[in-house]
Amino acid sequence: MKRKFPHLCSPITVGRVTFKNRIFSAPMGGTDTNDGCIGPKSTAFYELRGKGVAGAVTVSECMVHPKTDGSHAYHLDTTILNSLASATYTTDAIRRHGAIASLELSHSGMYAGTYMTDKSKQKSMHQWGLDDTVRPDGVKVKALTEDMIKEIVEAYGQQSLQKEQDFRC
């Protein structure tokens, strides 16, 4: 039988990382967090993808700069109790099935906090964007300074170097 994609289930090495196959799970966010930590239901969700056919499982929306992005999503932040531990536990759950854990780093920009479950914190947040403006929903947005943009860029670099979690970014 001639297969249309004969290499799909074959291992592939990219750089120093070998994937068990070429099926990569798209980033998917979890829903059981109020504090920025990956909750047990989300860990189980990601583990099932690693247990199934995915060669790489991507945990979605990890915020890199809490000062300007207090979003509902995950944070790798040493000031949040359990933040690094929950990320490590999730990584281990994915990797125990031979899949590679991947992490999507993110910044929500002027929509930071829009979907937060803590509505009182959401209303107290400043929204940050490229210019002073007003969002279509009436929320005021403040312009980021050059120094703040540099901080956010540095935060991406710092988060991508989080070796304790052994995420492969």
N, C-alpha and C positions, 0 to 999 in steps of 0.2 A: 504494500500500500504506500502510495506517495503522500506524504504529509505536506500541508500548505506552509507550516511553520516548523520545520524539523528541529530547530535549535531551541525552541521555546522552553522546553523542560530540561535543557542542558545547563550545567554550571557555567558561570561567567566570572572572570576576574576583572575588576575595574580598579586600577591602582594597586593597592595592597589588600583589597577586600574581595573575597570570593563569595558570590551569591550561589545558593543551591540551585537556582533556576533564574529565568529572566522575567518572572512575573512579579511586578512591583505593585504593592498596594498603594493606592492614592492616599494623600493625607485625609484623615477623618478625625474630627474633634469628639471629645467626650462630653458627657453631660452631668457627671456626678462630682462637680467641684464647686465649692464656694470660696475656697481659700487659695486657689491656684495650684493645689496638689492634684495629681492624677489619682482618682478614687479607685476602689477595688472593682467596681463594675466596668470602668473603662479599661483597667488592666486586663480583665478577663476578655473584654471585647478585642483588644489588640492581640492578646495571646491566641485567640481562635484564628486570627488571620495568619499568624506564624505557624500554627499547628496545621492549618490547611495548606493551600498551594503556594502562598506568597513567599517569594525569596527575600523580599524586603517589606517591612511594615513601617509605615510612616505615621508617627504620632503628630497630630495637627496642632497648630497655633500655640506655640510656646512664646509668650511675650518676652521681649529682651530688655525692656526699659520700663520698670514699674513706675518710675517718677512721672512719665508722660503717657503711660498706657496701663491703666488699672483695669484692663479688660477682664471678662469672665473666664478667659481661657487659662491655660497652664502657665506657670512661671517656674523657672529654675532660679530660685532666690534664697540665699542662705539665711535671710531674715525671716523666712516662712518656715515654721517647724514642719518637718516631714517633706519638704519640697524635693530635696535631693534624694531622700530615701524612697519616695514614691516613684520617682523617675527611674532609679536604679532597679527597683522591684519590677517595674513594667518592662524595662530592658531585659532583665533576666527571664521574665515570662515569655517574651518574644523569642529570645535566643535559645531557650531550652529546646526548641523544635527545629533548630538549624536555620532559622530566618535571621536576617540582619535588621536591627532596630535603627530607624531613621527618625529624625526630629525636624519638623518644619519650624524655623524661627520666624517670628512675625512682629509687626508693629501695626496697630490699628489706625494710626493717624488720627484724623479728625472724628473718626467714629469709635474711638476708644471708649469702652464702658457702655456702649449702646445696648448690649445684651446682658449686662450684669444682672445677677439675681438679687444683689444687695442694692435696692433702688435708692436708699438714703445715701450710700456712698457714691452711687452713680450721679446723683444730683449735685454733690459737693465737688466733683471732679472738674478740672479745667479740660477743655477739648483743645488739642493742638493740631495745627495744620501749617501749610506753607504761607498762608496770608491770614490777616484778620478778616473774618467773614462770618456769615451766618449760614448754618446748614439748612437744607430744605425743611427740616422739622422744627426750625426756630432756635436751635441751640447755637450759642455764640462760640466761635472758634478763635483762639489766639494764635498769632504767628509764632512759629519756632524761631529762636535766635540761632545764629551760626554755631555758637557754643553748644546749644542743646542738640543740634543736628550732629555735631562731632561726637557728643556723648552717646547718642543713639547708635551711630556707626560703630563706635568703640564697644558698645554693649553687644552688638552682633558678633564682633570678634571674640569678646570674652565668653559669650554663651557657646560659640562654636568650639571653644577649647575646653569645655567641661568634660574632662577625661574621666571623672569619677563615674559617670553614667555609662560610658562606653557606647554611646550612640554613635553611629556612623553617619556623618552628615555629608 
